[in-house]
């Protein structure tokens, strides 16, 4: 997309509404930001990131569902699930430029927008407003990581499940229950018992 063009894909209006919860961007900043975003229509099962790679993109999910996972002791562990109007990224790898153990895969056919690390760094160097937005988004990502750590260590399995269906109720219908259980840090059997107990 040409950065000199003052029109951008209308679908990005939702994206700018999302980032607007952190700070408002000027029309010029929106235009140059849109200029580094690449829209992709991808099928279910697409790997956005493979373990051992450096995460060089942030993925904004316009439509679809993605999960971040890793393999530990031969076991598939779901680390994060990203729904519409959220981001999917290995944030530590993206920031440090070092390979990660995590994978990112699409659980549904999806419309995503890629934001490249080199491109966003270029904007940081030339647009103070976008640099500030980047700091706010990274801070929010780190807060989410801490909250997830706290949930896994200090909340009960039932509390974690209730929080999930409050924040993202469609995940239960859209993602395999084994992946949801892994994300919640419990077994699929425990998840089934919690769900059965709530419907009695």
N, C-alpha and C positions, 0 to 999 in steps of 0.2 A: 504494500500500500504506500502510495507516495506521501511523504511527510509534508509536501507543499500544498497538498489538496486540502481544502477547508471543509470537505464533506467526509464523513466516515460511515461505516456500516451502521444502520439504525439499531441493529442488535446490540451494539456496544453501549447504547444509552442505559441499558440495564446494568452493564458493567460499571459505568460511571456513577450510577446511583448507588451501587454496592460500595465502591471506594469513597463515595461522597459521605458515607457514614463515618469515615476517618477524617476527611477534609475535602473541601470543594476545590476543584481544579478550574483554572481559567480556560476559556475556549482555546487559546493557543496551546496550553498544556495538554488538553484533551486531544487536540489534533495531532501533536507530535507523539503522544502516547499511542494513539490509534495507529500511527504510522509504523510502529515496531511490532504490532500484534498480527499474528498470522492465524487465520481461521482454517480449521481442519475438520472434515467430516470423517469419522473413523469407526470401524466395525467393533462389535463386542470382541473382547479378547486381545485387543491391541495392547502391546507393551509400550508404555510411554517412557519407562525407565527400566533398565535391567541391572541387577546387582553387579557391582564391579565397575559400573560406569560413573562418571561425574555427572551430576544433575546440572545441565546447562540451560534448562528452561523452567519457568513457572507456567503451570497449566491452569487457565481459568475455565471452569466447566459451565458452558452455556446450557447444555442439555446432556443428560446422561449421568452415569454413576462410575466412580473410579475408586480403587482401593490401593493403599500402600501396604506392602507386606514384606516379610523376610523369612528366611528359612533358618531355624535354630534346632540343632540336634535332629535334623531330618523332618522337623515339624513346621508346617506352614502357619505363620503367625500374622494375623491382620493387625496392622499398626494404626491405620487411619482409613476412614471412608469419606469420600468427598462427593457431595451432592451438587445440584444446580446452584449457581451463584456463589460458589465457594472455589477455593484454590486447591490444587494438588501439586505438591513439591516435596522433595527431600531438602528441607530448609538448611540443614547443617552442610550437606554437600554443595548446595547452591552457593552458600556464603563462603565456604572454605576452598572450594574448587577441588576437593578431594573425593575419591571414589566412595560410594556408599554400599552397604549391604542390602539396601532396600530395592524393591521393585515397585513399579506403579503400573497397574493394568486396568483396562476398562471392563466393567461388569455389564455394561450395556453399550449399544451403538451410541455414539456421542458426537456432539458438536463442541469442540474445544478451541480455545485461543491460546497460542503459544507466545510467551514473552521471553526472548533470549537474554542470557546473562550479559553478553557483550553489549547488546543494544540498550538494555536498561542502564548499564553503567555509563554509556555514552550520554544518555539523557540526564543522569545524575550530575555529570560533569558540566552540563550546559543549562540545566533548568533546576533552580533551587527548589521550586515548588514540588517537582516530581521527586527530587532527592528526599525532601521532608516526608512525602507520602510513602516512599520506600521504607524509611526508618519506622514509620508508624505501622506499616504492614508487617515488617519483620518483628517489631515489638509485640504485635498482636499474635503472630505465630508462636513466639516464645512463651507468651502467656498461655496459649492453648496447650502447648506441650507440658507446661507445669501443671495446668489444670487436669490434663489427662493423667499425669503421674500421680497427682493427689487422689483422683477418682479411683485409680487402680489400687492404691494403697490404703485409702481411708474410707471409701464408700462400700456399702454392701453390694452384693451382686444385684439384688432387687433395686436398690437405689440407682445403680448404673443403668439398668434396663429402663426404669421409669424416666430417667434423665434423657436417654436416647429417644424414646418415643415422644417425649415432650419437645425436644429440639428438632428431631428429624424423623417424624413418624413414618415416612414412606420407606425408610431403609429396611424395615422388617419385612415388607412385602416385596422389595426389589432385590435384596441381596440374599444369597444362600444362608440358611440359619447357622451353618457351621462357621462361616466367616463372621457373622454377627456375634456369635458366641466367643470366637477368638478375639474380636475387637473389644468385647466386654471383659475379657480375661477370665472366662468361665467355660465349662464344658457345654456341649450342645444339650446334654441331658439336663443339666441345671437350668439352662435357658428354657427348655420345654416345661420343666416343673414350675418356673416362675410365671410363664405365660399361662399355664393351666390354672395356677392359683389365682391369677387376676381375673379369669373368666368365670370362675365359680360363683 
